[in-house]
Amino acid sequence: MARATSANLASVKTGERESGAIKKEQRGISMIDKVKGWFGDTVKYLKSVRAEIKRVTWPTQAELKAATIVVLFTLILVTAYLWAVNSVFGKIFEVLHRKFFQM
């Protein structure tokens, strides 16, 4: 943290701007530098992804088949449950509609 000196305080009180180097920094970096930075960051990210993929323990064919069967079985059960609930509520609302809204 910078120490407050009388020169610093005077410049703050009078509203003076800081040196040209700071002004240039405030304008930011050029578009080419931004693209180079983005490209470098992207390359670094892709290299880290490649390294991570090499460390992954992939499932065997038997494990993959077993997991697929579990997912499909669960999908069928949930679909049947939602169909049943929808049918029951559909009948209930159909009866209520006929009773109260049709004369």
C-alpha positions in Angstrom: 0.0 0.0 0.0 1.4 3.4 -1.0 2.2 5.9 1.7 0.2 9.2 1.6 2.6 12.0 1.0 1.8 15.7 0.8 2.4 15.6 -3.0 -0.1 12.7 -3.4 -2.6 14.5 -1.3 -2.2 17.7 -3.2 -2.7 16.0 -6.5 -5.9 14.2 -5.2 -7.3 17.5 -3.8 -6.7 19.4 -7.1 -8.0 16.6 -9.2 -4.7 16.3 -11.2 -4.3 13.2 -13.4 -1.4 10.8 -13.0 1.5 10.4 -15.4 1.2 9.4 -19.1 2.3 5.8 -18.4 -0.8 5.3 -16.1 -3.0 6.9 -18.7 -1.8 4.5 -21.4 -2.4 1.6 -19.0 -5.9 2.9 -18.4 -6.7 2.8 -22.2 -6.0 -0.9 -22.1 -4.0 -3.2 -24.3 -4.3 -3.3 -28.1 -6.7 -5.6 -29.9 -3.9 -7.8 -31.2 -2.5 -8.3 -27.7 -6.0 -9.3 -26.6 -6.3 -11.9 -29.4 -2.8 -13.2 -28.6 -3.8 -13.5 -24.9 -7.1 -15.2 -25.8 -5.4 -17.6 -28.2 -2.7 -18.5 -25.6 -5.2 -19.1 -22.9 -7.2 -21.3 -25.3 -4.2 -23.4 -26.1 -3.3 -23.7 -22.5 -6.8 -24.8 -21.7 -6.9 -27.4 -24.4 -3.5 -28.8 -23.3 -4.9 -29.2 -19.8 -8.0 -30.9 -21.1 -5.9 -33.4 -23.1 -3.8 -34.2 -19.9 -7.0 -34.7 -17.9 -8.5 -37.0 -20.5 -5.4 -39.2 -20.3 -6.0 -39.7 -16.6 -9.7 -40.7 -17.0 -10.5 -44.3 -16.1 -12.9 -45.3 -18.9 -15.6 -48.0 -18.1 -15.2 -51.5 -19.6 -17.8 -52.7 -22.2 -19.5 -54.8 -19.6 -19.8 -51.8 -17.2 -21.1 -49.6 -19.9 -23.7 -52.2 -20.9 -24.9 -52.6 -17.3 -25.2 -48.9 -16.8 -27.1 -48.5 -20.0 -29.6 -51.2 -19.0 -30.1 -49.5 -15.6 -30.7 -46.1 -17.3 -33.2 -47.6 -19.8 -35.0 -49.5 -17.0 -35.3 -46.4 -14.9 -36.5 -44.4 -17.9 -39.3 -47.0 -18.5 -40.4 -46.9 -14.9 -40.5 -43.1 -14.7 -42.4 -42.9 -17.9 -45.0 -45.5 -16.7 -45.4 -43.6 -13.4 -45.9 -40.3 -15.1 -48.4 -41.8 -17.6 -50.4 -43.3 -14.7 -50.4 -40.1 -12.7 -51.4 -38.1 -15.8 -54.2 -40.6 -16.5 -55.6 -40.5 -13.0 -55.6 -36.7 -12.7 -57.0 -36.4 -16.2 -60.0 -38.6 -15.2 -60.5 -36.6 -12.0 -60.5 -33.3 -13.8 -62.7 -34.6 -16.5 -65.3 -35.7 -13.9 -65.1 -32.4 -12.1 -65.4 -30.5 -15.3 -68.5 -32.4 -16.3 -70.1 -32.0 -12.9 -69.5 -28.3 -12.3 -69.1 -26.7 -15.8 -71.5 -28.5 -18.0 -75.2 -28.2 -17.5 
